[in-house]
Amino acid sequence: MNKEKPIRVLVLDDDKFMLEFVSHLLRELGVSEVLVAEDGKAGLFVLSAQVTAIDLLICDIEMPGMDGIEFLRNIADQYYSGKIVLFSSVDPDLLKATERLASVRGLNVIGTLTKPVTVGALATILEQLSTPNSKHTDLTRMRQIFTVDEIQQALAAEQIDLFYQPKIAVSSGRVTSVECLVRWRHAQYGYVSPDNFIPVIEQSGLINDFTCDVLRKSARQLDLWLQQGFDLKVSVNVSMENLDRFNLPEIYESAVRECFVPIDRITLEITEGKLGKDFAQSLDILTRLRLKGFGLAIDDFGIGYSSMETLKHMPFTELKVDRIFAHGATKDPATRAILESSIKLGKALGLNVVVEGIEAETDYQLAAALGCDEIQGFFIAKPMPGGEFTEWLSAYEKNK
C-alpha cells in the first residue's frame, strides 16, 4: 500500500459492530480517513458531501431501506468512477452476480470480500489502490455525456483517432490481424471511449458517414502496413444502425477498393445482441457483404439473447467470445464452462474463434488449451495508434 498518499475509504454496512471492526482494521493498515454509512441513502449523502475524492468504497449488499444493489445503481447513474469493493455474507453466486451487475453499469469493482472480513483480505484490497487495473486504465474509462453538436464539431475537426489492438494466432504466436478502435481526442478529457459518443452518433443519423470514414481510414492504414511487408488483416466494428440500407455492401466495397486493399483483408464485427432488429434485412445485407468478400465476425458472443439462432442463419466467418468469459475462467467453473462450450460451438461450425479480453497468462493458457484460434487482450498488447503499433509489431516479430 502506498503510505505517502493519504487514503480515504467509505464503508457502508447496516451492522454497527461491523462498521467499527472494519474501520479499526483499515486504520491499523494505515488508512488515514475512514467514513461510514449505515445504508445506501446515508452513503449517497456522504458521497455528495465530499470535496476530496473517496479512494475506496466498501459496500455491503444486504442493507435495510436502500440496499447495496440500489445504491450501486444510483452511483452508476451519477457516473461514479472511484474504486469499489463489495462485501457480504450472502451466497457466493449472489455476490458474484452483484459484482457483474456493477461492472455492467460501468462501476470500477476491484474485488469482493466475504464476512467475516480479515486483515489479510483488506490488506490485499488496499494494495490494489496503488496498482493500475488494466480494465480501467485503458483509454476507455472516461464516462461523459456529450451533445450532437459537440460530436459534430469533433468530427469536423478530425478529433476521432484510430487505435489498433493486435490478435495473435495461438498456433504460431504470430500477429494475424488488428481490431480498429475509435477514440475521441478530447481537449478536456483526453481520449474518450466510443461508448460515450457512438450511441449519440447512432441516434443522430451520423453513423453511416462515421462508419464509412472509419472503414476508409482503416483500409488506408492497412495498405501502408501491407506495403511495409506486414501480413495483416483489419477488423472494423459496424453498428446495427448501419444495416438500414440495402446498398450498404456496394458502399463498403467502394470505400475499400478506393484504398487499393483486398476486400478479404477486412472483417466487419457485428454485435450479437442487436441482430434481431430486422432479421430479414440484416440477413440480406450481411449475406451480400460476404459475397463482396468481407469477413463477418459475431462480436461479444454469449451476452446476447439469440446466440444459437443467430449462428444458425447468419453467414459469419468468425466468432469472438466476450471478455467476461475469459477473465478469471481458471478460477470460476461456470465461466470456464461457457468459455469452453462457446469455443467448441464455433469450431464445430467452422468459424475462426477469437477470445478477447485476455489479461493474464492463466487466461491465455486456458483459452489456448480449449482450442481457440486467436487471442486478443491486454496480455498481448493494449490498443495503440497506427505508428506506435507499427513499432510494436516490428519489435514483436524480431523476438519471435
N, C-alpha and C positions, 0 to 999 in steps of 0.2 A: 504493500500500500504506500502511496506517495504521502509522506508525513509533512512535506514542506507546504503543500497546498491545503488550506483548511477545507474540511469536508462537511457538508450539511446533508442530513438524512431526515426524511419524514417517514414515520411509521404509523400505519393505520391498522388498528385492531380494537375490537369491542371489549376485549379482556384486559382490564386494568393491570392485573398481575403480569400478563404477557408484555404489555407496553413497557412496564418498568423493567422487566427482565431483559428484553431485547435492547432497551435504551442503555441499561447497565453494561451489557456485553459490547455494544457499539463504542461506548466511551472507553472501556477497557482496551479496545482495539485502536484507540487514537482518534475517533471521530470527534471533531471539535464542537459540533452542534447537532443535537437530536431534537426534532419536533415531533409531536404526537397528535393523533386524532382518533376518536373512538368510533367513527362511522364515516361513510362516504361523504355526507353533506359537510361534516366538520373538516374532512380532508380537502374538499373543494374550497372552503373558506380559508383554510391555512395557506393553500397554494396561491389563492388570489391576493392574499395579503403580503406575499413575499416580494421584496425588492431585489434581493440576491437570489440567484438560481439555486434550486434544490439539486444536489448531485445524485441522490439516490432516493427512490420512493419504494418503500417496502409495504406491500398491500395485502391484507388478509382478504379472503374471498367471502367467507361467511360473516356478515355483519348485519345487525338489525337496521331497519329503515332503508337506507341506500346501501345495498351490498357491494362487494368488490367488483362484480361484473358491471353493475350500473355505473359505479364510479369510473371504471376504465373507459366505458362508453362516453361519459361526459368529458373526460380529459382528452380523449381522442378527438372529439368534436371541437375542442379548443386548441387542437394541434400541439398538444404537449409533446416535447421532444426529449425530456430527461430519461435517465435510465430507471428501469423498474424491475423489482423482484417480487414475485408472487409467493405467498406462504400461507399454508393452511394444513388442517388435519383431515381434509376431505380425501376421498378416494383418488389415487394417483391418476387414473384416467380422466377424472373431472378436472383435476389440477392441470393436466396436460391440455385438455380441451380449452380451458380458460387461457392458458398461455398462447395457444394457437389463435384464439379469438382476438386477443390483444395484439398479436403480431399482424393479423389480417387488417386490423384497424389502423396499422401504421405505428403502433407503440413500440418502444425500444426495450423489450423484455430481455434481460441478460441472464436470467436464471430463476429457479424456483427453490423454495425451502419447505420442508415438512416440519410440522411441530412434533415434539419439542425442538426448538432451534438450538444448535450447538455453536460454541465459539469458533470451532474449526470451520463449520459451514459458512458462518458470517465472514470470517477472515478470507475465505476463498472468493466470496462475492465482492468484498471490498478491493481485493487485488485487481479485479476487472475494471475498476474505476479509472485506473491509470493504464489499462491495456486496451488499445483500439479494437473495436469489434468490427470485423470486415463487413458484416451485413449492414452496418450502419455508418461506416466511414466511407463507403462507396460514394461517388458523386451524386447518388440518387436520393439522399436523405432529406434534402430541403423540401418542406411541405409548405405550400403557399397557395393563395387563391389569386388568380390573375384574370384580367378582363380581356375581352376580344380585342379591344383597341391596343392594349399593351402587347399582345401576341402578334397582332398585325404589324406593329411598329418593329418588333423583334425580327419578324420575317423579312420585312423590307430592309432592315439594317444588316442582314446576313449574320444575325447573332446565334443562329442554330448551327451548332458544330456536330460533326460525326465522330463517334468513338468506335473502336473496334475491339471485340473480345474474341480471342482465338479458341478454336475447338481442336483437340488433338485426337488422332486415331489411337485407340487402345492397343491395337496390334503392333504398331510401329513406333508410337510416341511422336510421330510427325504432325506438324500443324497442317490440317487439311482445309480449314475454312475459317471465316470470321463472321461474327454477327455484328451487324451495323446497329449502333445505338445512338439515339439523338440526345443532345444536351443543349440547354439554353444557357448561353454565356451571359448571365445577368450582371449588370453593373453593381447592384446592391448585394445580391445573394450568392454571387459566384455561379458555379454550374448547377443548374436546376434540373431535376428529374423530369422525364417525359410524363410521368404520372400526374404531374401538376399542371401541364398545359395541353396534352393531347386530347383529354376529354372536351376542353373548350374548343379546340380546333375541330373536333368531330361535330360538336353541336352547332358550330357557326357556319358549317358548309365549306370550310377551308381544307378539309382533309384530303381531297383528291389532288389538288395542286401541291399540297405539302408532301404527300407520299411520292408523287412523281419527281419532285425536286430531290428528295432523299434517294430515290432509286437512281437518278442520273448521277448524283454526287458519288454514290457508292460504286456505280459502274465505272466512272472515271478513275476512281482510286484503284479499283481492281485492274483496270487497263494498265495503270502505271506499275502495279506490282507484277503483272504478267510480263511487261517489258523488262522488268528488273530480274526476271527469271524465277519468281516465286510461283509455285504451282498451287494456287488458291481458288477457293470459291467464296462467295459472299452471300449472307442471308440478310434479308430486309423484312422488317415487320410490316404487315399490311393489316389495317383496321377493317373490321367487318363493315364499317360505314363506307369503305371503298367499293364494296361489292354491290353497288347500286346502279351500275350501268353495264349493258351487255357488250359494249365495245371496249371494256377495260383491257382485255388481252391485247388488242391492237395498240392501245395507248402505251402499255408497258413494253410491248415488243419494240415499238418505235423509240421509246426512251432509252432502251438498252442498245439497240443497233446503232444509234447515232453516236454512241461511245465506243463502237468497234469492239464490243465484248461478246463472246459467245453466250447465247441465252442460257445454255445448260450450265453455265457457271453461276447462275443466280437462283437462289432458293427464296421463296416467299413464305414467311412464317405467319400462320393464321391461328388466332387463339381459339381453342376448342369451345369454350363456354358460350360463345356467341353465334355458333354456326347454324343454329336452328331458326334464326330470324326470318329468313325466306329461303327455305331449303332448296326449292326447285331452282331459283335464280342463282343461289350460291353454287349449286352443283353444276349448273350450266357454265358459269364464269370460270370456276376452278378447273373444270374439265378442259375448257378451251385454253386456259393458261398452260396446262400440261401439254396440250397439243403444240403450243408455241415453243415448248422446250424448257419451260421453267420447272424447277423443283418445287414441291409444295410440302411444307412441314406443318404438322399439327402441334402447336405450341402449348406449353403449360398442361400437358396431358395428365389427366387424373383429377383435375379440380373442377371440371365441368359436369354437366348432367346427362350427356348423351354420348358417352365415350364409345360404346360398342356400336351404336347406330351410325355414328359419325365415321368411324373407321371402316365400317362395312360398305358404305356407299361413296364416300369421298375419295378422289384419286390422289391420295397423299403418297409421297416418296420417303418421308422422314417423320419420325415420332420423337418429340422432345419431352422427356419425363420431367415434371415440375420439380423445382428445387426442394420443396417441402418433403419429398420422398427420398431425397438423397442425404440431406443434412441429418446426422445422428442416427442413420438407419442401422448402424452396427450395434447400437445400444437399445433400440426400440423394435421389438419383434413385429409389431403391427406395421410400422413404417417400412421395415425390411420386406415384409410380405407383399406390400403394394408395389415397392420398387421392383422386386423380383418378378411379380406377375405382369407388370407393365412392360418390362424388358422382353419377357418371353412372348407376350402377345405381339409386340412389334416385330420381333424376329420371325414369328410364325406367319405373319402377314407379308414378310419380305421387305420390311421397311428398314431404313437406316435408323438406328436407335441412338439418340443423344441424351445423356444425363446431364442436366445443367445444375448449377448451384453447388458444385463440388468445392468444399472449402478446407478439407483436411485429408491427410494421407489415408486415414482409415476409410473415409467415404470413397476415395478414389479406388482403393484396393477392392472394396466390396462391389462397387459398380462394375469394375473390370471383371471380377470373378463371376458375376452374374450374367456376363455376356453382352454388355452394351458395346456399340461400335465406336462412339466418340464421347469425349468428356469436355465439359465447359465449366468454368468457375474460377474463383479467386485462387484456388490451389494451383491452377495453371498460370493465370495472369488476370489482372484487372482490365477493364476496358481502357483503351488508350487512343489518343489522336493518331491519325494516319502516319505522320512522321515518326512519332515515338514507337508506334507498333513496328514500323519497318526496322528500326534499330534493334528493338527487342527480338524480332524474328531472326535477324541476321546473327545475333549473339546466340540465340536458342539453337539454330541449326548448326552452328560451329561446334556446339557442345554435344551434338547427337552422334 
